[in-house]
Structure formats: structure tokens, C-alpha cells
Amino acid sequence: MEDKSVLDYIKDVLENMPTSWLNITTHRLDIYDEKLAKTQFLNQFESLFQANNSESSELNELPTAYDYIRLGHPLSCVLEWGIAKLNHLKSENVISFSSKTIPILAILRKNLLNHKNTRILYTGELPAFFDAEIVKDVYGYKFELNKVEELDIISKFNGSTVLISHQDKISSINTVLNIDFFINVHSLLGSVLVINGNQNETYISDIQHVRRRETIAMTPANCLVALNSLIVQSTFENQKSNKEINKVAVLNSIKDVTGTIAKPLVASSGLSIQYAIMMGLIHHAQENHKGKAIKFIVPPNCYGGTNDQARRVAACIDTVEVVDLPVDGDNDMVKSIHTVLDKIANEDAIPYIIAEIPTNPRVEVPDLIKLKEALSVPRKTANGELAIDPVFILDQTFCPNFLFLGEGKILSTVRAISYASGSKFPSGGECTAGYCVGNKKTDALMTKIELHLNLCDNEATNLQYEILAKQLPSMNQRIIDAYKNTREFVNFINETLPSAKINFVSEELASQGFTPSVFSLDLPTKGATDEEKETYKRALNLKLINLMITEIPDESKYCVSYGQLKGCYWTIPATSTQGTTKEGDKDYIIRASLSPNLDLEHHKKVFLNFVKTI
């Protein structure tokens, strides 16, 4: 009886759900508590279920489940809640993935760090791209792998036992004795992981963190398909897709935008492609420079996901280490690169540099001629031998239209790879898919990156390709229009509040093609001590943001994104995009981004009113 009430309620929810549950990538930070991600949403959702209340107005008032759908979203939470309810489990014990192999890797990662054995059992066939030898040799994970025909008798095991099975519908979990983790693989949608038993609940946060950093949650569109299947207890409907046509269009658009000729790679998110890049480079290094140390050189205050992911990879592989690259403020990226590369060359190690241009959140661009020189200088090891040349991995999400890698361009003669987050300009905020391209000197590297993108089952979904095929052709014009709005707003702030410090590209850099629509704002402060000044400034930051989203609720939004089709986005990097960055490297300033479509005069008016209050 309870099963019927759960399914009936989910049916009503799907009929009444807000459209934003399905079609946006970023949610509101002003109704989001990161420590209670998913929990706060589901607690209030459960209350609505108990009251049998599925009114649209009530669903619309639920707190943000996750600030970014890559991490999870209302529909993934409802799917996990529904599966848990039908199987008498806690909702946190059910985790959905867009990838069919990452949940396996998540368990293996936890057990590697805990020095615990893992046994993987599977029925039918393994996920197509799961290569056990590469997972052992490159990722460093240890496990037994066995195919099973009968599930009635599973022997005890000293460690974790994982059962992988293919399912053509979302249904009850066939709980089997001595199984710790059930991974139900759904070929069209992704996978659902069920964590079994109180003794395994310590895995939940670690597995969620893998979903946060190395892949994405099952997408809203696919969760909707899964939920509809759950309601009627039927197999999935075969979704019509023009994936191959859309994929060709997307790859051609990326080549046009980046000026490159090699095959681009498209992943489910920016961090998904970054993970493939890291693991592909590690694989290449292990094959071509056996036994040598691998150094990922990363700015300590860059986007928190980049920083965190790099350190997570290093934690699992003995030969990999993260090295800081100071790039912002008083630090010059080029000088820092010279210093770091000289040291790594002396150690005869392998240097991989990950950097954002323009930098985030200070929006700074290094001298590109000197950057090229720093990357090109032949260096010697301590023994006088020629050192391994670096690979420059460029996150150009802020300015994906700038031509870095094409023939004759500034980074065409050094090993360089560029990538971008798709939830920003490429899709206009309509999907999370990201992409990467390489120049002619990286063909061998790109082959390995593609292998790991496929192994992790992190390629863009059919719908993501469809959205990118629609949005990429207009991206460069949207970037130009958004930059014009941003420049006008920045000039207005300079006039009305000259004591504020604004970080934005100069007119000279803009004329060279660096036209971001993001700027950072360091507001003037008051106080007798540094602590008082910092406290005052942080309160002032929130005052401005709250005023903007209150006065212009249809356009101004407190969230982490940019590059959207319309509106204006506000955040404080230290409490959002730099969430896992070390405290001393965080930036407690405002980051704002403007779209090509917004009421700029209204934003000026509200900002002027703010200035009058301080």
C-alpha cells in the first residue's frame, strides 16, 4: 500500500514540478546550505509527501538540493528517494550517476585509501568500457573480478563485495546476502548505486564526493525517464536521438571556435573532461617515462573543483604530486612557471601545468609572448640531460573564443591542451557538457585522454550533444554582446564608486580578443583593525548581492555560473567556486557576470541606490 502511495505521489510531483527542475544547470545559493546538500531538500520533500501535497507552489519553495546540477538536483534526489522508499532504505544510501563505471571507481578509491580488499561480481557483461587492467595499472586500484551465474549463494569475503547488474527498468533491489554495494547499470540513462548495510554508510560521503569531482549525477532529463519508468514499473522507452548528427555538428563547431583541426572530445561536464585529461596524461607518462615522478602544477586559488580533483588524483597514485603555481595579485604567472619548471626539470620529473586564462576570480591575463617562451625554454636535469618538456593544460572557460592552439597561434608550438566548461558560454547554461581540444603536438596525448573519457563513461549525453549543436554556433556573438554589457557596467561602477577595486580586462586586452563577461569587485571597507575591515567588507558583499536579487528577481541571481543566455549572476568565490581551496588562498570578494540579455539600466539604478547607503 505504501509503495502505491509513493508512486502516486511521484506521479503528481512530475506533473506539477517547476520547469527549472528540468532545464537549468545552476540553482540559488541564497536558499542553499552546502552542509545539508540533498538532506534539506529531501526533509522538506518528505514533509510534503506525508501531507500528500504536490502543489507547484510548494515544490517551487523547496530549498536548493545542490547548487549545480553536475552534483545533483531535485529530480536526482526524488529518484533516489523513490528507490529508497520502495526498498525500505535511507535515501542517502541511493546515489545515481550519469556514468556506468564511475560508481565502481568510487568504491575502489575508498578501499584503496583504506587498504581494504574489493571483490567485484557481475552478471551478464561488464560495462563496455570498463578495462580492468587499465583500472589496476593506471588508477592503482586493487580488486578481484568474477562473473556469477547464480545469486542465491554468495560466499563471505574479507572486504567489500560489489554486484554489477544490467537493468532495463528501475525496480526493487534484489538484495542478496553478503553484497555490500549494488550497481544497477541502465544502458540508456547511467547507473544507480545502492549502499547496503549500516557498516557501509561511511562510504556515502566519499562516493558523493567522487560524483561531485570526477563525473556528474544522472542528468535531469534521464532522471525524468527513470522516474516515469519507476511509476509504471515498465522498461525504458527507447528515446529517439540524432546523436551522431548532433555530435558531428558539435565537433565541427568546436573546431571552428578554437581554430584547431584535431578531433575534439566532449564530456558530460568540465570536470569530467579535466579528469580524462589528468588520467590520460598519467597513462601516457607511465608508458613513455616509466618510474618518473609526475607533477601537476596548479594555482592554489583557482577554481576549487580543479584544485580538489588534482589533489584527489595525487592521493591515489604514489608517483603523482600537486605543486602550487602562484598566479594572481602580486604573483606573475610567467615568473612562477619559470621557477616551478626549473625545479621540476632539475628533479627529472614530468610537468603538467593546469591554469586558467583569464585567471579566476582576478580576471588577469599573463604576457602571452613571455608565457610561450617560458613553456618553450629547453631545460636540463641535474645530470645535464634534456628535461621533459611541459604540457600546458589551459582552462579557457572565461574566454573560449580566444584562439590559443590553432596553426600559427600563440601556443601552437608547445604541447598544449585547452578545455572549457559547457554550462557556461557553450550551452548558455542549458547543459553541463564540457570539451577539450589539442594542438598538433598533442595527438598521442589526446588518444590517451579519449581512452579514459570512454573508460569512465563520461562522454556527453545525447541531449547534451543536441543542446550544444543548437547553442555553439551563436556562442561567439553572445560572448561579444555579454562583454559589451559587462564593460558598460564596470565603467558605471568606476564612476559611481571609484574607491572600489575592480578586476577586469583592460581595453588593450579586450582589443586582443580577451572579452570575458566576468569581473570581480573588491568593495571599500571601514574599521580600525584588519579583522574589522574584513568583517565589514564581507557583510557589504552580501548586502549588495541581496539587494540585487531582491530588487531584480527575474534577472539577478545568487549563484556560481556565467555565460547564461540572460540575466546577471553574483557570487563570492571564497564561499562557492573556491569551496575546497585552502582558506588562506580564498577570495572574499564579489564575482559578477553579465549575459548578453539583461536590463542593464535597472542594474545600474540598483547599484547606485546601494552606493548611497554606504
C-alpha positions as CSV (number, residue, x, y, z in Angstrom):
1,M,0.0,0.0,0.0
2,E,2.8,2.4,0.9
3,D,4.5,1.6,-2.5
4,K,1.4,2.7,-4.3
5,S,1.2,5.9,-2.3
6,V,4.9,6.6,-3.1
7,L,4.4,6.0,-6.8
8,D,1.2,8.0,-6.9
9,Y,2.9,10.9,-5.2
10,I,5.9,10.9,-7.5
11,K,3.4,10.9,-10.5
12,D,1.7,14.0,-9.1
13,V,5.1,15.7,-8.4
14,L,6.2,15.1,-12.0
15,E,3.0,16.7,-13.3
16,N,3.4,19.7,-11.1
17,M,7.2,20.2,-10.9
18,P,8.8,23.6,-11.6
19,T,10.3,23.8,-15.1
20,S,13.6,24.8,-13.6
21,W,14.0,21.2,-12.2
22,L,14.5,20.1,-15.8
23,N,16.1,22.9,-17.8
24,I,18.7,24.9,-15.8
25,T,22.2,24.0,-14.6
26,T,22.6,26.3,-11.6
27,H,20.4,26.9,-8.6
28,R,20.1,29.6,-6.0
29,L,22.7,30.0,-3.3
30,D,20.5,32.1,-1.1
31,I,18.3,29.1,-0.3
32,Y,21.2,26.6,-0.2
33,D,23.1,25.2,2.7
34,E,26.0,23.1,1.3
35,K,26.4,21.2,4.6
36,L,22.8,20.0,4.1
37,A,23.0,19.3,0.4
38,K,20.2,16.9,-0.6
39,T,19.2,16.4,3.0
40,Q,17.5,19.7,3.5
41,F,15.6,19.3,0.2
42,L,14.5,15.8,1.0
43,N,13.5,16.5,4.6
44,Q,11.0,19.1,3.3
45,F,10.0,17.0,0.4
46,E,9.2,14.1,2.8
47,S,7.0,16.5,4.8
48,L,5.1,17.3,1.6
49,F,4.8,13.6,0.9
50,Q,3.4,13.0,4.3
51,A,0.9,15.7,3.8
52,N,0.2,14.4,0.2
53,N,0.9,17.9,-1.0
54,S,2.3,18.2,-4.5
55,E,1.2,21.7,-5.3
56,S,3.5,23.5,-7.8
57,S,3.8,26.5,-5.4
58,E,5.1,24.2,-2.6
59,L,7.5,22.4,-4.8
60,N,8.9,25.7,-6.0
61,E,9.7,26.8,-2.5
62,L,11.8,23.7,-1.6
63,P,15.4,24.7,-0.7
64,T,18.1,24.1,-3.3
65,A,19.2,20.5,-3.3
66,Y,22.6,21.2,-4.9
67,D,23.8,24.5,-6.2
68,Y,24.9,22.9,-9.5
69,I,23.2,20.0,-11.3
70,R,26.5,18.3,-12.0
71,L,26.5,17.5,-8.3
72,G,22.8,16.5,-8.1
73,H,19.5,18.2,-8.4
74,P,15.8,17.9,-7.4
75,L,15.0,15.1,-9.9
76,S,18.0,13.0,-8.9
77,C,17.0,13.5,-5.3
78,V,13.4,12.4,-6.0
79,L,14.6,9.4,-7.9
80,E,17.0,8.3,-5.1
81,W,14.2,9.0,-2.6
82,G,11.7,6.9,-4.5
83,I,14.1,3.9,-5.0
84,A,14.9,4.1,-1.3
85,K,11.3,4.2,-0.2
86,L,10.4,1.2,-2.3
87,N,13.3,-0.8,-0.9
88,H,13.0,0.4,2.7
89,L,16.4,2.1,2.7
90,K,17.7,5.5,3.7
91,S,17.6,7.9,0.7
92,E,21.3,8.8,1.3
93,N,22.1,5.2,0.5
94,V,21.0,5.5,-3.1
95,I,23.2,7.5,-5.5
96,S,22.6,8.0,-9.2
97,F,25.3,8.6,-11.8
98,S,25.3,9.6,-15.5
99,S,28.3,7.3,-15.8
100,K,28.1,3.5,-15.6
101,T,31.7,2.9,-14.5
102,I,32.4,5.8,-12.0
103,P,30.4,4.2,-9.2
104,I,32.8,1.2,-9.4
105,L,35.8,3.5,-9.3
106,A,34.3,5.4,-6.3
107,I,34.2,2.3,-4.2
108,L,37.7,1.2,-5.4
109,R,39.1,4.6,-4.5
110,K,37.7,4.5,-0.9
111,N,39.1,0.9,-0.4
112,L,42.5,1.8,-1.9
113,L,42.9,4.6,0.7
114,N,41.6,2.4,3.5
115,H,43.7,-0.6,2.4
116,K,40.6,-2.8,2.1
117,N,40.0,-5.6,-0.3
118,T,37.3,-5.4,-3.0
119,R,35.5,-8.2,-4.9
120,I,33.6,-7.2,-8.0
121,L,30.9,-9.6,-9.1
122,Y,28.9,-9.2,-12.3
123,T,26.0,-10.8,-14.1
124,G,25.8,-10.7,-17.9
125,E,28.5,-8.4,-19.2
126,L,30.7,-5.7,-17.6
127,P,30.1,-2.1,-18.7
128,A,31.5,-1.9,-22.2
129,F,34.4,0.5,-21.4
130,F,35.5,-1.0,-18.1
131,D,39.0,-2.1,-18.7
132,A,40.1,-4.0,-15.6
133,E,43.8,-3.9,-16.4
134,I,44.0,-0.2,-17.0
135,V,42.0,0.5,-13.8
136,K,44.6,-1.5,-11.9
137,D,47.7,-0.3,-13.7
138,V,46.9,3.4,-14.2
139,Y,44.4,4.3,-11.4
140,G,46.2,2.0,-9.0
141,Y,43.1,0.2,-7.8
142,K,43.1,-3.3,-6.5
143,F,40.3,-5.8,-6.8
144,E,39.1,-9.3,-7.7
145,L,36.7,-9.7,-10.7
146,N,34.3,-12.6,-11.1
147,K,31.3,-13.3,-13.2
148,V,28.5,-15.0,-11.4
149,E,25.6,-17.1,-12.8
150,E,23.6,-17.6,-9.6
151,L,22.9,-15.0,-6.9
152,D,21.4,-17.4,-4.4
153,I,24.7,-18.2,-2.7
154,I,27.4,-15.5,-2.5
155,S,30.2,-16.5,-0.2
156,K,31.6,-14.3,2.6
157,F,34.5,-12.1,1.7
158,N,37.2,-10.3,3.7
159,G,36.4,-6.8,2.3
160,S,33.8,-5.2,0.1
161,T,31.7,-7.1,-2.4
162,V,30.2,-5.1,-5.3
163,L,27.5,-6.6,-7.5
164,I,27.0,-5.1,-11.0
165,S,23.9,-6.0,-13.0
166,H,22.3,-4.6,-16.1
167,Q,18.7,-3.5,-15.7
168,D,16.2,-2.3,-18.4
169,K,13.9,-0.7,-15.8
170,I,14.1,1.0,-12.4
171,S,12.7,-1.6,-9.9
172,S,13.1,-3.1,-6.5
173,I,16.6,-4.1,-5.5
174,N,17.2,-7.8,-5.3
175,T,19.0,-7.8,-2.0
176,V,21.5,-10.7,-1.7
177,L,23.3,-11.8,1.3
178,N,27.0,-10.8,1.6
179,I,26.7,-7.9,-1.0
180,D,27.8,-4.5,0.2
181,F,27.1,-2.5,-2.9
182,F,24.6,-3.0,-5.7
183,I,25.3,-1.1,-9.0
184,N,22.4,-1.3,-11.4
185,V,23.5,-0.3,-14.9
186,H,20.9,1.3,-17.2
187,S,22.3,1.4,-20.7
188,L,20.3,4.5,-21.8
189,L,20.5,6.5,-18.6
190,G,23.6,5.8,-16.4
191,S,23.6,3.8,-13.2
192,V,22.2,3.7,-9.7
193,L,24.3,2.7,-6.7
194,V,22.7,1.2,-3.6
195,I,24.8,1.1,-0.4
196,N,23.8,-1.9,1.7
197,G,24.1,-2.2,5.4
198,N,24.9,0.2,8.3
199,Q,28.5,-0.9,8.2
200,N,28.9,0.7,4.7
201,E,27.4,4.1,5.4
202,T,30.8,5.6,5.9
203,Y,31.2,5.3,2.2
204,I,28.3,7.6,1.4
205,S,30.1,11.0,1.6
206,D,33.2,9.7,-0.2
207,I,31.1,8.3,-3.1
208,Q,29.2,11.5,-3.3
209,H,32.5,13.4,-3.5
210,V,33.5,11.3,-6.5
211,R,30.3,12.2,-8.2
212,R,31.0,15.8,-7.3
213,R,34.5,15.8,-8.7
214,E,35.0,13.1,-11.4
215,T,31.7,12.8,-13.1
216,I,28.1,14.1,-12.8
217,A,24.8,12.9,-11.4
218,M,22.3,11.3,-13.7
219,T,21.0,14.2,-15.7
220,P,17.6,15.8,-15.1
221,A,16.3,14.5,-18.4
222,N,17.4,10.9,-17.8
223,C,16.1,11.1,-14.2
224,L,12.7,12.0,-15.6
225,V,12.8,9.0,-17.8
226,A,13.8,6.8,-14.9
227,L,11.1,8.2,-12.6
228,N,8.4,7.6,-15.3
229,S,9.6,4.0,-15.6
230,L,9.5,3.7,-11.8
231,I,5.9,4.9,-11.7
232,V,4.6,2.4,-14.2
233,Q,7.2,-0.3,-13.3
234,S,8.0,-0.8,-17.0
235,T,11.1,-0.9,-19.2
236,F,12.6,2.3,-20.5
237,E,11.1,3.7,-23.7
238,N,13.6,3.9,-26.5
239,Q,14.5,7.5,-26.7
240,K,14.7,8.9,-30.2
241,S,18.1,10.6,-30.8
242,N,20.1,12.2,-33.5
243,K,23.3,11.8,-31.5
244,E,25.6,11.1,-34.4
245,I,24.3,14.0,-36.5
246,N,24.5,16.3,-33.5
247,K,27.9,15.1,-32.5
248,V,29.3,15.8,-35.9
249,A,27.8,19.3,-35.7
250,V,29.3,19.9,-32.3
251,L,32.8,18.7,-33.2
252,N,32.8,21.0,-36.2
253,S,31.6,23.9,-34.2
254,I,34.3,23.4,-31.6
255,K,37.0,23.2,-34.3
256,D,35.6,26.5,-35.8
257,V,35.6,28.2,-32.4
258,T,39.1,27.0,-31.3
259,G,40.8,27.1,-34.7
260,T,42.0,23.6,-34.3
261,I,41.9,20.6,-36.7
262,A,42.3,17.6,-34.4
263,K,39.2,15.7,-33.1
264,P,37.7,17.5,-30.1
265,L,36.5,15.4,-27.1
266,V,33.1,16.2,-25.5
267,A,32.4,15.1,-21.9
268,S,29.5,15.3,-19.5
269,S,31.0,18.3,-17.7
270,G,34.1,20.5,-17.5
271,L,35.4,18.4,-14.5
272,S,34.6,15.2,-16.4
273,I,36.9,16.3,-19.3
274,Q,39.5,17.5,-16.8
275,Y,39.6,14.1,-15.2
276,A,40.0,12.4,-18.5
277,I,42.9,14.8,-19.3
278,M,44.6,14.1,-16.0
279,M,44.3,10.3,-16.2
280,G,45.2,10.3,-19.9
281,L,48.4,12.2,-19.2
282,I,49.3,10.0,-16.3
283,H,48.8,6.9,-18.5
284,H,51.0,8.4,-21.3
285,A,53.6,9.3,-18.7
286,Q,53.6,5.8,-17.3
287,E,54.1,4.3,-20.7
288,N,56.7,6.7,-22.0
289,H,58.6,7.8,-18.9
290,K,58.3,4.8,-16.7
291,G,59.0,5.4,-13.0
292,K,59.4,9.2,-13.2
293,A,57.6,11.5,-10.9
294,I,54.5,13.3,-12.3
295,K,53.9,16.9,-11.2
296,F,50.6,18.6,-11.7
297,I,51.2,22.3,-11.3
298,V,48.1,24.1,-10.2
299,P,47.3,27.7,-9.0
300,P,46.3,27.4,-5.3
301,N,43.4,29.8,-5.6
302,C,42.0,28.6,-8.9
303,Y,38.5,27.0,-9.3
304,G,38.0,24.7,-6.3
305,G,37.0,21.7,-8.4
306,T,40.3,21.8,-10.3
307,N,42.3,22.1,-7.2
308,D,40.4,19.4,-5.4
309,Q,40.4,17.0,-8.2
310,A,44.1,17.3,-8.8
311,R,44.8,16.6,-5.1
312,R,42.4,13.7,-5.1
313,V,44.2,12.1,-8.0
314,A,47.6,12.6,-6.4
315,A,46.3,11.0,-3.2
316,C,45.7,7.7,-5.1
317,I,48.9,7.4,-7.1
318,D,52.3,7.4,-5.4
319,T,54.2,8.9,-8.4
320,V,51.8,11.9,-8.7
321,E,52.2,15.2,-6.8
322,V,50.5,18.6,-6.9
323,V,52.8,21.7,-7.0
324,D,51.4,25.2,-6.3
325,L,51.6,27.8,-9.0
326,P,51.0,31.3,-7.7
327,V,49.4,33.4,-10.5
328,D,47.2,36.2,-9.0
329,G,47.7,39.6,-7.4
330,D,51.4,40.2,-6.6
331,N,52.4,36.9,-8.3
332,D,53.2,36.8,-12.0
333,M,52.2,33.6,-13.8
334,V,55.2,33.6,-16.2
335,K,57.7,34.1,-13.4
336,S,56.1,31.4,-11.4
337,I,56.1,29.0,-14.3
338,H,59.9,29.6,-14.9
339,T,60.6,28.9,-11.2
340,V,58.5,25.8,-11.0
341,L,59.6,24.3,-14.3
342,D,63.3,24.9,-13.5
343,K,62.9,23.0,-10.2
344,I,60.9,20.1,-11.8
345,A,63.5,19.8,-14.6
346,N,66.3,19.6,-12.1
347,E,64.4,16.7,-10.5
348,D,63.9,15.0,-13.9
349,A,60.1,14.9,-13.3
350,I,57.2,15.3,-15.7
351,P,55.5,18.7,-15.6
352,Y,51.8,19.2,-16.4
353,I,50.5,22.7,-15.8
354,I,46.8,23.5,-15.3
355,A,46.0,27.2,-15.5
356,E,43.0,29.5,-16.2
357,I,43.4,32.4,-18.7
358,P,42.0,34.8,-17.7
359,T,42.5,33.8,-14.1
360,N,39.6,33.3,-11.7
361,P,38.5,35.4,-9.9
362,R,41.0,38.2,-10.6
363,V,40.5,38.1,-14.4
364,E,44.2,38.6,-15.2
365,V,45.9,37.6,-18.4
366,P,49.7,36.9,-18.5
367,D,52.0,38.3,-21.2
368,L,51.4,35.6,-23.8
369,I,54.7,36.0,-25.6
370,K,56.6,35.5,-22.3
371,L,54.3,32.6,-21.4
372,K,55.2,30.9,-24.7
373,E,58.9,31.5,-24.0
374,A,58.6,30.1,-20.5
375,L,57.0,26.9,-21.8
376,S,59.5,26.6,-24.7
377,V,62.8,27.0,-22.9
378,P,64.9,23.8,-23.1
379,R,65.7,22.8,-19.5
380,K,68.3,20.4,-18.2
381,T,68.1,17.8,-15.4
382,A,70.6,17.7,-12.5
383,N,72.6,15.2,-14.7
384,G,72.7,17.6,-17.6
385,E,70.3,15.7,-19.7
386,L,67.4,17.4,-21.6
387,A,64.4,17.6,-19.3
388,I,60.9,16.5,-20.3
389,D,59.0,19.5,-21.8
390,P,55.8,20.6,-20.1
391,V,52.2,20.2,-21.2
392,F,50.1,23.3,-20.7
393,I,46.5,22.5,-19.9
394,L,44.5,25.6,-20.4
395,D,41.1,26.2,-18.8
396,Q,39.7,28.9,-21.0
397,T,36.1,28.8,-19.8
398,F,36.1,32.6,-19.3
399,C,37.2,33.2,-22.9
400,P,36.5,30.1,-25.0
401,N,36.6,32.2,-28.2
402,F,40.3,33.2,-27.9
403,L,42.4,31.2,-30.4
404,F,45.3,29.8,-28.4
405,L,46.1,26.5,-30.2
406,G,45.4,26.7,-33.9
407,E,48.2,26.7,-36.5
408,G,50.3,29.8,-36.1
409,K,48.7,30.8,-32.8
410,I,50.5,31.7,-29.6
411,L,50.5,28.1,-28.1
412,S,50.8,26.2,-31.4
413,T,54.4,25.3,-30.9
414,V,54.3,23.9,-27.4
415,R,52.4,20.9,-26.1
416,A,49.1,22.5,-25.1
417,I,45.5,21.3,-24.5
418,S,42.6,23.6,-24.0
419,Y,39.2,22.8,-22.3
420,A,36.1,24.6,-21.3
421,S,33.0,24.1,-19.1
422,G,29.9,23.7,-21.3
423,S,27.5,25.0,-18.7
424,K,28.9,28.5,-19.4
425,F,29.1,30.0,-22.8
426,P,29.0,26.8,-25.0
427,S,25.5,25.9,-23.9
428,G,24.3,29.2,-22.5
429,G,23.6,27.5,-19.2
430,E,21.4,24.8,-20.6
431,C,23.6,21.7,-20.0
432,T,26.9,20.9,-18.3
433,A,28.8,19.2,-21.1
434,G,32.4,20.4,-21.5
435,Y,35.0,19.8,-24.2
436,C,38.7,19.8,-24.9
437,V,41.0,20.3,-27.9
438,G,44.7,19.8,-28.5
439,N,47.2,21.3,-31.0
440,K,49.2,19.2,-33.4
441,K,51.9,18.4,-30.8
442,T,49.4,16.6,-28.5
443,D,48.0,13.9,-30.8
444,A,49.4,11.0,-28.7
445,L,48.1,12.6,-25.5
446,M,44.6,13.2,-26.9
447,T,44.4,9.5,-27.8
448,K,45.0,8.6,-24.2
449,I,42.6,11.2,-23.0
450,E,39.8,9.8,-25.2
451,L,40.5,6.3,-23.8
452,H,40.0,7.5,-20.3
453,L,37.0,9.6,-21.2
454,N,35.4,6.4,-22.5
455,L,36.6,4.2,-19.7
456,C,34.9,6.5,-17.2
457,D,31.8,6.6,-19.4
458,N,31.9,10.4,-19.1
459,E,31.2,11.3,-22.7
460,A,28.4,13.9,-23.2
461,T,24.9,12.5,-23.3
462,N,22.6,12.5,-26.4
463,L,20.6,15.5,-25.1
464,Q,23.8,17.4,-24.2
465,Y,25.1,17.0,-27.8
466,E,21.7,18.2,-29.0
467,I,21.9,21.3,-26.8
468,L,25.5,22.1,-27.8
469,A,24.6,21.6,-31.5
470,K,22.0,24.3,-31.1
471,Q,23.9,26.8,-28.9
472,L,27.6,26.6,-30.1
473,P,27.0,28.4,-33.4
474,S,25.9,31.6,-31.6
475,M,28.5,31.4,-28.8
476,N,31.0,34.0,-30.2
477,Q,28.3,36.6,-30.8
478,R,26.9,36.0,-27.3
479,I,30.4,36.5,-25.8
480,I,30.7,39.8,-27.7
481,D,27.3,41.1,-26.5
482,A,27.9,40.0,-22.9
483,Y,31.3,41.7,-22.9
484,K,29.7,45.0,-24.0
485,N,27.2,44.9,-21.2
486,T,30.0,44.0,-18.7
487,R,32.3,46.8,-19.9
488,E,29.5,49.3,-19.6
489,F,28.6,48.1,-16.1
490,V,32.2,48.1,-15.0
491,N,32.7,51.7,-16.2
492,F,29.5,52.7,-14.4
493,I,30.8,51.2,-11.1
494,N,34.1,53.0,-11.6
495,E,32.3,56.3,-11.9
496,T,29.8,55.8,-9.0
497,L,32.1,54.1,-6.6
498,P,35.7,54.9,-7.5
499,S,37.0,53.7,-4.2
500,A,36.1,50.1,-5.1
501,K,38.7,47.9,-6.8
502,I,37.6,46.2,-9.9
503,N,39.4,43.3,-11.6
504,F,38.6,43.2,-15.2
505,V,40.5,43.0,-18.5
506,S,41.9,46.3,-19.9
507,E,40.7,47.8,-23.1
508,E,44.0,46.8,-24.6
509,L,43.5,43.1,-23.7
510,A,39.9,43.3,-25.0
511,S,41.2,44.5,-28.3
512,Q,43.4,41.4,-28.5
513,G,40.3,39.2,-28.1
514,F,40.0,38.7,-24.3
515,T,36.4,39.6,-23.8
516,P,35.1,37.9,-20.7
517,S,31.8,38.9,-19.1
518,V,33.0,38.3,-15.6
519,F,34.6,40.8,-13.2
520,S,35.5,40.8,-9.6
521,L,34.6,43.6,-7.2
522,D,36.6,44.4,-4.1
523,L,34.3,46.9,-2.2
524,P,35.7,49.7,0.0
525,T,35.7,48.9,3.7
526,K,35.9,50.5,7.2
527,G,37.3,49.6,10.5
528,A,40.2,50.2,12.9
529,T,41.7,46.7,12.5
530,D,42.2,44.3,9.7
531,E,39.7,42.0,11.3
532,E,37.1,44.8,11.5
533,K,37.7,45.8,7.9
534,E,37.4,42.2,6.7
535,T,34.1,41.7,8.6
536,Y,32.7,44.9,7.3
537,K,33.6,44.1,3.7
538,R,32.1,40.5,3.9
539,A,28.8,42.0,5.2
540,L,28.8,44.6,2.5
541,N,29.3,41.9,-0.2
542,L,26.2,40.1,0.9
543,K,24.3,43.4,1.2
544,L,24.9,44.2,-2.4
545,I,24.1,40.7,-3.7
546,N,20.9,40.5,-1.6
547,L,19.8,43.9,-2.9
548,M,20.4,42.9,-6.5
549,I,18.5,39.6,-6.3
550,T,15.7,41.2,-4.2
551,E,15.2,44.2,-6.5
552,I,15.7,42.4,-9.8
553,P,14.5,38.8,-9.0
554,D,13.7,38.0,-12.6
555,E,17.3,38.7,-13.8
556,S,19.8,38.8,-10.9
557,K,20.6,35.5,-9.3
558,Y,22.9,34.5,-6.4
559,C,24.7,31.5,-8.0
560,V,28.1,30.4,-9.3
561,S,27.7,30.4,-13.0
562,Y,28.1,32.7,-16.0
563,G,27.7,32.6,-19.8
564,Q,24.0,32.2,-19.5
565,L,21.6,33.4,-22.2
566,K,20.0,36.1,-19.9
567,G,20.3,37.7,-16.5
568,C,23.1,38.6,-14.1
569,Y,24.9,36.2,-11.7
570,W,26.5,37.1,-8.4
571,T,28.7,35.0,-6.1
572,I,31.5,35.2,-3.6
573,P,34.3,32.8,-4.8
574,A,35.5,32.0,-1.3
575,T,32.1,30.5,-0.4
576,S,31.3,28.9,-3.7
577,T,33.7,28.1,-6.5
578,Q,36.7,28.1,-4.1
579,G,34.8,25.9,-1.6
580,T,37.6,23.3,-1.2
581,T,40.5,25.8,-1.7
582,K,42.8,26.4,1.3
583,E,41.4,29.2,3.5
584,G,44.4,31.5,3.1
585,D,44.1,31.3,-0.7
586,K,40.4,32.2,-0.9
587,D,39.0,35.4,-2.3
588,Y,36.3,37.1,-0.2
589,I,35.3,39.4,-3.0
590,I,32.3,39.6,-5.3
591,R,32.3,38.0,-8.7
592,A,29.7,39.2,-11.1
593,S,28.9,38.1,-14.6
594,L,26.5,39.6,-17.1
595,S,24.7,38.0,-20.0
596,P,24.0,39.4,-23.5
597,N,20.4,39.9,-22.5
598,L,19.5,41.9,-19.4
599,D,18.1,45.2,-18.2
600,L,21.4,46.9,-17.7
601,E,19.8,50.3,-16.7
602,H,17.9,48.6,-13.9
603,H,21.1,47.1,-12.6
604,K,22.8,50.5,-12.7
605,K,19.9,52.0,-10.8
606,V,20.0,49.4,-8.0
607,F,23.8,49.7,-7.7
608,L,23.5,53.4,-7.4
609,N,21.0,53.0,-4.6
610,F,23.5,50.6,-2.9
611,V,26.2,53.2,-3.1
612,K,24.0,55.8,-1.4
613,T,23.7,53.6,1.6
614,I,27.4,53.1,2.3
